[in-house]
Amino acid sequence: MSIFEKFNRSQAEKKQLQIEEDANFYYQITEHDGEIWITFNNFLVCPCSMLKGEPVEAIKKMRELYIKSHNA
């Protein structure tokens, strides 16, 4: 593998790690006014009571979709 290929591979890996870190940072669950909410970048999105499934699973899926959309 050439130096150029190693550099490109290293950059791609760094980019992937940054995208994953961003997804974990942006999508969170927080308490607000006595209710648990899903947030994006610290902004309230929707109360978890609106979700049919587990809020943590919903957050995981949102993060996966964020990563997928940034790798497209």
Short mmCIF file of the C-alpha atoms (twelve columns), coordinates in Angstrom:
data_MODEL
# 
_entry.id   MODEL 
# 
loop_
_atom_site.group_PDB 
_atom_site.id 
_atom_site.type_symbol 
_atom_site.label_atom_id 
_atom_site.label_alt_id 
_atom_site.label_comp_id 
_atom_site.label_asym_id 
_atom_site.label_seq_id 
_atom_site.Cartn_x 
_atom_site.Cartn_y 
_atom_site.Cartn_z 
_atom_site.pdbx_PDB_model_num 
ATOM 1  C CA . MET A 1  0.000   0.000  0.000  1 
ATOM 2  C CA . SER A 2  1.403   3.384  -0.981 1 
ATOM 3  C CA . ILE A 3  1.771   6.341  1.338  1 
ATOM 4  C CA . PHE A 4  -1.028  8.075  -0.543 1 
ATOM 5  C CA . GLU A 5  -3.359  5.095  -0.027 1 
ATOM 6  C CA . LYS A 6  -2.449  4.911  3.677  1 
ATOM 7  C CA . PHE A 7  -3.127  8.624  4.058  1 
ATOM 8  C CA . ASN A 8  -6.506  8.345  2.308  1 
ATOM 9  C CA . ARG A 9  -7.448  5.355  4.436  1 
ATOM 10 C CA . SER A 10 -6.434  7.186  7.615  1 
ATOM 11 C CA . GLN A 11 -8.458  10.242 6.599  1 
ATOM 12 C CA . ALA A 12 -11.518 8.111  5.812  1 
ATOM 13 C CA . GLU A 13 -11.257 6.401  9.205  1 
ATOM 14 C CA . LYS A 14 -10.955 9.766  10.977 1 
ATOM 15 C CA . LYS A 15 -13.964 11.081 9.066  1 
ATOM 16 C CA . GLN A 16 -16.007 8.005  10.019 1 
ATOM 17 C CA . LEU A 17 -15.095 8.391  13.695 1 
ATOM 18 C CA . GLN A 18 -16.060 12.078 13.591 1 
ATOM 19 C CA . ILE A 19 -19.443 11.265 12.039 1 
ATOM 20 C CA . GLU A 20 -20.105 8.677  14.732 1 
ATOM 21 C CA . GLU A 21 -19.078 11.117 17.474 1 
ATOM 22 C CA . ASP A 22 -21.345 13.780 15.966 1 
ATOM 23 C CA . ALA A 23 -24.290 11.373 15.915 1 
ATOM 24 C CA . ASN A 24 -23.730 10.538 19.584 1 
ATOM 25 C CA . PHE A 25 -23.429 14.223 20.463 1 
ATOM 26 C CA . TYR A 26 -26.421 15.497 18.477 1 
ATOM 27 C CA . TYR A 27 -28.997 12.844 19.385 1 
ATOM 28 C CA . GLN A 28 -29.695 12.677 23.105 1 
ATOM 29 C CA . ILE A 29 -32.456 12.067 25.628 1 
ATOM 30 C CA . THR A 30 -33.078 14.663 28.324 1 
ATOM 31 C CA . GLU A 31 -35.616 15.580 30.977 1 
ATOM 32 C CA . HIS A 32 -37.687 18.717 30.432 1 
ATOM 33 C CA . ASP A 33 -40.658 19.899 32.444 1 
ATOM 34 C CA . GLY A 34 -41.077 16.507 34.108 1 
ATOM 35 C CA . GLU A 35 -40.992 14.516 30.875 1 
ATOM 36 C CA . ILE A 36 -38.272 12.681 28.937 1 
ATOM 37 C CA . TRP A 37 -37.556 14.195 25.521 1 
ATOM 38 C CA . ILE A 38 -35.506 13.339 22.461 1 
ATOM 39 C CA . THR A 39 -33.207 16.222 21.569 1 
ATOM 40 C CA . PHE A 40 -31.135 17.109 18.542 1 
ATOM 41 C CA . ASN A 41 -28.205 19.455 19.149 1 
ATOM 42 C CA . ASN A 42 -29.746 20.389 22.530 1 
ATOM 43 C CA . PHE A 43 -33.098 21.344 20.957 1 
ATOM 44 C CA . LEU A 44 -36.239 19.525 22.061 1 
ATOM 45 C CA . VAL A 45 -37.621 17.362 19.241 1 
ATOM 46 C CA . CYS A 46 -40.419 15.297 20.751 1 
ATOM 47 C CA . PRO A 47 -41.427 13.813 24.083 1 
ATOM 48 C CA . CYS A 48 -40.581 10.135 24.395 1 
ATOM 49 C CA . SER A 49 -44.219 9.472  25.283 1 
ATOM 50 C CA . MET A 50 -45.007 10.003 21.580 1 
ATOM 51 C CA . LEU A 51 -42.891 6.983  20.655 1 
ATOM 52 C CA . LYS A 52 -44.353 3.506  20.480 1 
ATOM 53 C CA . GLY A 53 -41.063 1.773  21.277 1 
ATOM 54 C CA . GLU A 54 -38.195 2.307  23.658 1 
ATOM 55 C CA . PRO A 55 -36.714 5.830  23.474 1 
ATOM 56 C CA . VAL A 56 -33.152 4.490  23.686 1 
ATOM 57 C CA . GLU A 57 -33.774 2.237  20.680 1 
ATOM 58 C CA . ALA A 58 -35.250 5.199  18.785 1 
ATOM 59 C CA . ILE A 59 -32.129 7.262  19.523 1 
ATOM 60 C CA . LYS A 60 -29.884 4.407  18.355 1 
ATOM 61 C CA . LYS A 61 -31.821 4.200  15.090 1 
ATOM 62 C CA . MET A 62 -31.647 7.989  14.588 1 
ATOM 63 C CA . ARG A 63 -27.895 7.889  15.122 1 
ATOM 64 C CA . GLU A 64 -27.539 5.009  12.644 1 
ATOM 65 C CA . LEU A 65 -29.553 6.945  10.053 1 
ATOM 66 C CA . TYR A 66 -27.437 10.063 10.652 1 
ATOM 67 C CA . ILE A 67 -24.252 8.062  10.076 1 
ATOM 68 C CA . LYS A 68 -25.718 6.352  7.000  1 
ATOM 69 C CA . SER A 69 -26.795 9.678  5.476  1 
ATOM 70 C CA . HIS A 70 -23.307 11.134 5.964  1 
ATOM 71 C CA . ASN A 71 -21.621 8.125  4.398  1 
ATOM 72 C CA . ALA A 72 -23.764 8.182  1.269  1 
# 
